[in-house]
């Protein structure tokens, strides 16, 4: 709809995590490098945390793309935490291409262990990635810990990546999961974007979508101040604000998105407008 109006070849602010649209900060690059290094060097257990919308799943998708490019790595990717222990193991085996149906827990673990040993014998790497891990019960996290017992005398047979919201950190720091915490070799955390990073993020996404140098005209500095104010640096919220603002600008046949458009979108989406006692003109002063 608005893409031809702004001379774009694709949607710049889609909410589906797409590695092709990855605009990394130094922290995102560090997180991705940590995950990949941990997997490649068979460190065993790695945890990635961050607030809602800070780009955890996108970092995981970028990791998966790197793993897919490596012919010696197989991975299972689980993003559903509401599973019973037996279902959890069945899901893992199925993702590795093994047959889990009709088997009890012991048989599933034996099959998984044989699979891991066979791959290790051929110097192959096997990875389990658990996204949205803050939704895992303590019972399932204990099952995950037990999987780390699958090892040789020198290294872990299964590399495990946990990714989740800050609640995952709280869970890992709890007394009941202290054995799991002790096995985590690397922990990395994503923060919301700074105002400068947010501006670079928006302009880079526009350029990836085909806008070229006109991106800064569509989203001038005063508009970016409004985007940052309402999004609080969350990439996911930035995407939502900017997507809706482009539609608004298109509807009004305006080539630039204004701070007022961003504020209007934020109100329509019932976003946090700051101090509830602020009048509209006071909010406008905050974002200028």
N, C-alpha and C positions, 0 to 999 in steps of 0.2 A: 504493500500500500504506500508507505512513505519512502521505500528504498529508492525508487527511481527519482523521487523529488529531491532527495539528498545525495543522489549519484552513488548509491551503495550497491554492492554486488551481493551482500548477504546481511543477515540480521546481526547487528553489532553487539546486542545486549541480551542474547538468548540465555535463559536460566539453566539450560542443560549444560553440565560441565563438559567443555570441549577443549581438549589439549591444543587444538589449532588456534584457539583464541586466548591461550595462556599468556598473561602479562605479569611476569613474576617480579616481586620485590626481592631485595637481598635476602629477606627472611624466607620467602617461598623457595628461592633457589637453594638456600641452606637446608631447608627441610627436605626437599627432593633429593639433594645430594646425600644427606644423612641416611634417608631410607634406602637409596640405591646402594650406598656403600655398605650398609648393614647387611643387606641381602647378599650382595656380591661376595662379601668376606665372611659369610656364614656366622654372623654375630648372634643369631638366635632370636632375640626379642627386641622389638623397637616400638615406641609409642609416639603417635602424632596427635596433638590436641589443638583446639582453637575454638573460639566462639562461633556461634551459628553464623554461617555466611561468609567466613573468612577465607574459604578456598580449600578446605581439607580434601573434599572429594575430588576437586580438580587436580590437586597435587597427586592424589592416589591414581587418578586416570592417567596423568603424565608418567607416573611410575609404571603403570601397567603397559603403557606404550613402549617404554624402555625395555621392560621385561619381554614383551612380545618380539622385540628386535633381536633379543638374545636367544639363539636357538637351543641353548642348554638349560633354559629355565622353564619350569612349569609352575602355574599358580592356580590356586582356588580363591575366588573372590566372593565373600559373603557380606551382604548388607542388610540381612534380616536377623535381628537379634532375638526375636520372640520365638525361639525354638526350644524344644525339649532336648536334653542331652543326646538321645538316640537320633533324633532328627538332625541335630547339628552334625553328628558324625556321618550320617547318610548324605547330607548336603555336600560335605567336604569330599567324600569318596566319589560322588557323582560328578562333581566339578573336575576331579582329576581323571575322569573317564573310567572309573571302576564301577562295578555292579554292587549296589548296596542293598537291594531288595531282599527281604526275607531273612536277613542276618541279625543276630543279636549283637550286643555291644562288644563282647569279646571277639567275635568273628570280624566285626568292622575294624577294630583296633589291630588285629592280626593282619588283615588285608592291607591296612594303611602302612603298617610297619614293614611288611614285605615290599610294598611299592617303594617306600623311601629308601630301604636298604639297596634295592635293585638300582635305583637312580644314583645313589651315592657311589655304588660300585663302578658306575660309568662316568663318575665325576660330574654329575648333573645336579642342578640346584632346584629345590622344591620350596614353594612359598605359599603361606596361608595369609590372606589379607582380610581383616575384619573391619569393615567400615561401620559407622554409627555404633561404635563399640560401647558407648555409654548406655545403650539399651540392653546390653548383656546382663543376665542375672549373675549373682555371685556363684551360683551353681555352674553356669556355663563358663565363667572365667576360671573356675577351678578345673574344668575340663580342658580349657586352653592351657593352663599351667601343666597339667599332666602330659599334654602333647609334647611339651619341651623335654620330657624324659626320654623321648625317642632320639637317641644320640649314639655316637661312637665314643671311643675313649678320647677322641681329639676334638670333635665338633658336633654341633646339632644337625640332625638329619632334616629338620623342618624349620625354615625361617618364618617367623610370625611378625606381622605388622598389625598393630592396633591403631585405629584412627577414631577419634570421637570428640565430643564437646568437653568443656572443662570439668563436667561431672565425672568424666572418666578419670581425670587426675585425682579427684576426691576418692573415687573407688579404689584406685591403685594405692593411695596413701593410707587406706584404712587398715586397721590392725588385722582384720580377718583375711586380707589378701597380701600380707607382708611377704609370703613366700613367692608370690607372683612378682611383686615389686622388685625383689632382690634379683630376679632373673632378667630384668629389663636393662639392656646394655646402653641404649640411647633413648632419650626423651626429648622431643622437639615441639615447640609451641608456635602457633601462628597468631599474630596480633592484627587488629583492624588497621587499615591503611592510614597514613598521615595525609594531610591536605595535599601535599606535593605529590605523594604517591597516587592519591585518588585522581588528581588531574591527569597525571601520566597514564593511569589506567583507562580513563574515559577516552582520551585522545588516541591512545594506542589501539583500543578496541574499534574506534571509528576508522582508523587507518587500515587496520586489518580487514575491515569490511569494505574498503575501497574508497574512502572519502579523500584520501591524500591530504595535502596541506590545509584543505578547507575545514578540517575537524575543529581547529581553534576558532573558526568563525561560527560554527554551529554551537559550540559550547565555549563561549568566551569566559575569561577569568571570573567575572562577577557571578556568572551562572554556576561555575564550578564551586564557588564559595557556598552557594545555596545547596548544591548537591552534597557537599561534604557535611554541611550543617545538619541536614535531615538524615543522611545515611549513617553518620557517625563512623564513617570509614569502612562500613561493611560492603564488600564487593557485590554480594547478592542484592542488597538494598539499592546500591548504586545502579545495578542493571535494571531493576524494576523502575526506579525513578526516571532514568534516562530513556528507557523504552517508551514509557507513557508520555514523557515530555516530547519526544520526537513525533509521536502521534498527534499531540496537541499542536505542535508547531506546524505540522503538515495540514491539519484541519484549518488552521488560521492562515495558511499559505505564507508562513514566515520562515526565512532561511536560517534564523538564529533562535535558539532556545533561550528564553529570558528567565531571570530569577523568579519572576512572578509565576511563570509556568511550572517551575519546579515546586514552588510553594503550594500551588493549586493541586498538583498531583499528590503531594505529601498529605494534604488535607483530605483529598478524595480517598486515599489509601489508609486513612486513619493512623498515620505515622505519628511518632512522638514529636510534638512541636516544641519541646522544651518546657519552660515554665508555663503551667496552665493558666496563670494570670496574665500572660502576655497578650496584648492586643495584636491584630495583624500588622499594624505599623511598627510595633516593637520587634516583632519577629523579623520584619524586613530589615530593620536596623542591624539585627544580629548577623544577617547573611550578606551584608554589604561591607 
